[in-house]
């Protein structure tokens, strides 16, 4: 049987079965449940979440037809005529910290591995060159040949930003993210998907304080600055925030409605 690999600091492949693919669906159950959630399951908070990207969401990278998905386990397997390199978009909230990536694969080919890695791509403005970087710590390969398994990265810390300097020219660009899976032309191996572990973060403090009465060394400065940067509060007037003043129910309603983006339908 296969279990979700959560032993931090160790890159592991967990045995799930051997021999023919059969009807060993333990990997499917681990991929679909076992303590995880989709990217939108928890809308707010700093707790760990899991983005699950199943094999059906991947598209071929090269000019070749996609391999058919198995009705037995939902995995995509290589063939002599189908694509061997696949990718899928990765969409997370701005500022999310990615902490681990796991690949669910079927590796029964001693001559090949199943690999994955995540990339950031520059959206190219006119007159500039393309740019791409590998997200550090996300390159993984299966290392055994016994069938179903999951291999996870070491702990990592990467902040997901949709604006950044991808090509090193000191100019911020718009950025998109994709995760790739490579079957290395094996006609035996396959993959079921990836799980990306992440959590939200409170923005770091700016270089200068926004309010006269909340200096950067104030114990709540980071959180007050985050509220101000998000447009949730403009302070109490005269350049102050009044951090020790009581909060009325009306002010609370403004904070919550702005923070949650509350609205009503027609």
C-alpha positions in Angstrom: 0.0 0.0 0.0 1.1 3.6 -0.5 0.8 6.4 2.0 1.4 10.1 1.6 5.1 10.7 2.1 5.5 13.4 4.6 8.9 12.7 6.1 10.5 16.1 5.8 14.2 16.3 4.9 14.2 12.9 3.0 13.6 12.5 -0.7 11.8 9.1 -0.8 9.9 6.7 -3.1 7.3 4.7 -1.2 6.5 1.2 -2.4 2.9 0.6 -3.5 3.0 -2.6 -5.5 5.0 -4.6 -8.0 4.6 -6.5 -11.2 1.7 -5.7 -13.5 -0.4 -2.6 -13.0 -3.4 -4.7 -12.0 -6.0 -2.9 -9.9 -3.8 -1.5 -7.2 -5.5 1.8 -6.6 -3.8 2.8 -3.4 -1.9 5.5 -5.2 -5.1 6.9 -6.5 -6.6 7.1 -3.0 -3.5 8.9 -1.7 -3.6 11.3 -4.6 -7.3 12.1 -4.2 -7.5 12.3 -0.4 -5.4 11.4 2.6 -5.4 14.7 4.4 -5.1 17.0 1.3 -7.3 19.6 -0.3 -7.5 21.4 -3.5 -6.1 24.9 -3.9 -9.4 26.5 -3.3 -10.6 24.4 -0.4 -9.3 26.8 2.3 -9.8 30.4 1.2 -7.9 32.1 4.0 -5.4 31.4 6.8 -1.8 30.5 7.0 -2.2 26.7 7.5 -0.6 24.2 5.1 -2.6 23.4 2.0 -2.2 21.0 -1.0 -2.7 21.8 -4.6 -3.4 18.5 -6.4 -2.8 18.4 -10.2 -4.0 15.1 -11.7 -2.7 13.5 -14.9 -5.8 14.6 -16.8 -4.7 18.3 -16.4 -1.4 17.8 -18.1 -0.9 18.5 -21.8 1.9 17.3 -24.2 4.9 19.6 -24.5 6.2 18.3 -27.8 4.2 17.9 -31.1 2.9 14.4 -30.4 -0.5 13.1 -29.4 -1.3 12.7 -25.7 -1.2 9.2 -24.4 -4.6 7.8 -23.4 -5.4 7.8 -19.7 -5.9 4.4 -18.1 -9.5 3.7 -17.0 -8.0 1.4 -14.3 -6.0 3.8 -12.3 -6.3 7.3 -14.0 -2.6 7.4 -14.8 -1.1 8.4 -18.2 1.4 5.9 -19.6 4.0 6.2 -22.3 3.7 4.5 -25.7 5.8 4.3 -28.8 3.7 6.9 -30.6 2.5 9.3 -27.9 4.2 12.3 -26.2 6.6 11.6 -23.3 6.9 15.2 -21.9 3.9 16.8 -20.3 3.2 20.0 -18.4 0.3 21.7 -16.4 -0.2 25.2 -15.1 0.4 25.9 -11.4 -1.9 28.6 -10.0 -1.5 29.7 -6.4 -2.3 32.9 -4.4 0.2 35.7 -4.7 2.9 35.4 -2.1 2.2 31.8 -1.3 5.2 29.8 0.0 5.8 26.4 -1.7 7.3 24.0 0.7 7.3 20.6 -1.0 6.4 18.8 -4.3 5.5 15.2 -4.6 5.3 13.1 -7.9 3.0 10.1 -8.1 4.3 7.7 -10.7 4.3 4.2 -12.0 8.0 3.1 -12.6 8.5 -0.5 -13.7 11.1 0.2 -16.4 14.7 -0.5 -15.3 16.0 1.6 -18.2 14.1 4.8 -17.5 12.8 7.1 -14.8 9.8 9.4 -14.4 10.8 12.9 -13.6 9.2 16.2 -12.7 10.2 19.8 -12.1 8.5 23.2 -11.8 9.4 26.2 -14.0 8.7 30.0 -14.0 8.2 31.6 -17.4 8.5 35.2 -18.4 5.6 36.7 -20.3 7.7 38.3 -23.1 7.1 42.0 -23.9 7.8 43.2 -27.4 11.5 43.6 -28.1 12.7 41.3 -25.4 13.9 37.7 -25.2 12.1 34.8 -23.5 13.1 33.7 -20.0 12.7 30.6 -17.9 14.0 29.4 -14.6 13.6 26.1 -12.7 12.0 26.5 -9.3 14.9 25.5 -6.9 14.4 22.2 -5.2 11.6 20.9 -7.5 13.6 18.5 -9.7 12.7 14.9 -8.9 13.3 11.5 -10.5 11.9 8.1 -9.5 14.6 5.8 -8.3 13.1 2.3 -8.1 11.4 0.0 -10.6 8.7 -1.7 -8.6 5.6 0.0 -9.9 3.4 2.5 -8.1 5.2 5.0 -5.8 5.5 8.6 -4.7 8.7 10.6 -4.6 8.9 13.9 -2.7 11.3 16.8 -2.7 13.3 17.9 0.3 11.8 20.8 2.2 12.0 23.9 0.1 11.0 27.6 0.4 9.9 29.3 -2.7 7.6 32.4 -2.8 5.1 32.3 -5.6 5.0 35.7 -7.3 3.4 36.7 -10.6 5.9 39.5 -11.1 9.7 39.0 -10.9 13.0 39.2 -12.7 13.2 35.9 -14.5 16.0 36.6 -17.0 18.4 38.6 -14.7 18.1 42.0 -16.4 16.9 43.8 -13.3 13.5 44.5 -14.9 10.4 42.9 -13.3 8.3 40.9 -15.7 4.9 39.1 -15.5 5.5 35.4 -14.7 3.5 32.2 -15.1 4.3 28.8 -13.6 4.1 25.2 -15.0 5.0 21.8 -13.6 6.4 19.3 -16.1 6.5 15.5 -16.0 8.9 13.5 -18.2 8.4 9.8 -19.1 11.8 9.6 -20.9 10.3 7.7 -23.9 9.4 4.7 -21.7 6.6 2.6 -23.0 6.0 1.1 -19.5 6.2 4.0 -17.1 3.4 6.5 -16.3 2.3 9.2 -13.9 -0.8 10.0 -11.9 -0.1 13.6 -11.0 1.7 15.9 -8.5 0.9 17.4 -5.1 2.3 20.8 -4.2 2.4 21.7 -0.6 2.0 25.4 0.2 0.7 28.0 2.6 -0.1 31.7 2.6 2.2 34.3 4.1 1.8 37.8 5.6 3.7 40.3 3.5 7.1 41.4 4.8 7.4 44.9 6.2 8.1 47.7 3.7 11.2 49.8 4.0 9.4 52.7 5.6 6.5 52.8 8.0 3.1 53.9 6.7 1.8 55.3 10.0 3.4 57.8 12.4 2.4 55.8 15.5 3.4 52.3 14.1 7.2 52.3 13.6 8.8 49.3 12.0 9.9 47.9 15.4 6.3 47.9 16.7 5.3 44.3 17.5 2.3 44.5 15.1 3.9 46.5 12.4 4.1 43.7 9.8 0.4 42.9 10.1 -0.7 46.6 10.2 1.4 47.3 7.1 -0.2 44.3 5.4 -3.7 45.6 6.1 -2.7 49.0 4.7 -1.0 47.6 1.6 -4.1 45.5 0.9 -6.3 48.6 1.0 -8.2 47.2 4.1 -7.4 50.2 6.3 -6.2 53.8 5.8 -5.7 54.4 9.5 -7.5 56.7 11.9 -6.5 60.0 10.4 -3.6 62.4 10.4 -1.2 59.8 9.3 -1.9 57.5 12.3 -3.3 54.0 12.8 -4.2 54.3 16.5 -3.1 50.7 17.2 -4.4 50.8 20.8 -7.8 52.3 20.1 -10.9 50.1 20.5 -12.6 48.8 17.3 -16.3 49.4 16.8 -18.6 47.0 15.1 -18.9 49.3 12.2 -15.1 49.4 11.7 -15.0 45.6 12.1 -17.5 45.4 9.3 -15.3 47.5 7.0 -12.2 45.4 7.8 -13.9 42.1 7.2 -15.8 43.1 4.1 -12.6 44.5 2.5 -10.4 41.6 3.6 -12.8 38.9 2.4 -14.0 40.8 -0.7 -17.6 40.3 0.4 -20.3 41.0 -2.2 -23.9 40.2 -2.9 -25.5 38.9 -6.1 -28.2 40.6 -8.1 
